[in-house]
Amino acid sequence: MSEKLTVADYPLAEKRPELVKGHGGKPLDAITLDAVVAGDVTLGDLRITPDALRRQAEISRDAGRATLAANFERAAELTDVPQDFIMAVYELLRPGRAKDKAPLLEAARTLRETYKAERMAAFVEEAAAVYERRGLYKYRF
């Protein structure tokens, strides 16, 4: 990602298709109906890549949407995190689901150490502190 992207590059698939590749590195123009029928395209070829999400973050930041950019950057870290772990963390982040901050801090540790998802780990740690301050660990439902 060496060249700076701007709002003028959005949407990438239309304006800069040469930059769009599937998870396996297949270029966008190689993903056709004929290629699918021939078995040359797999679900992995359709998965979004960390690079694509970081590019979306760059465009969002250029558009003045810093919060959206941060969301894309966190999402980029999650592309290789197993779905079941993501859903477990999501469940812990629902107010009233965790009894205290320990499970959230453990999830943050796993994100950081196992998956190298530093931004997501910091996000979960921040949530743990906010939930504690606002009393959201009490079971509410």
C-alpha angles and dihedrals in degrees: 000000000000103000120072114247123210139187087273088069093059125142093034095197090061104031101032107017091156087070095054117092133162124244090270093050096259111150119240094248090058091061102086135143090252090053091050092050090047090053093244093122122064132186087259089062089058097050116108116248131226087241092056091050092048089051090052088051091053092051091046091051090050088053090055094253101127095161092054089047090054090050091053091049092052090046090053088060092053100055093097098034111108114258093233091057092048090052092048090053090046090054091049090052092058107102113258095018099099117057092212140352097273097089091048092049090049090051089050090050091051092048091051101040104032103031102024088232097150098164092049091047090053090048092053091046090051090050090051091055094046092047090051093049092048097042095242095144092082111102104257105176 
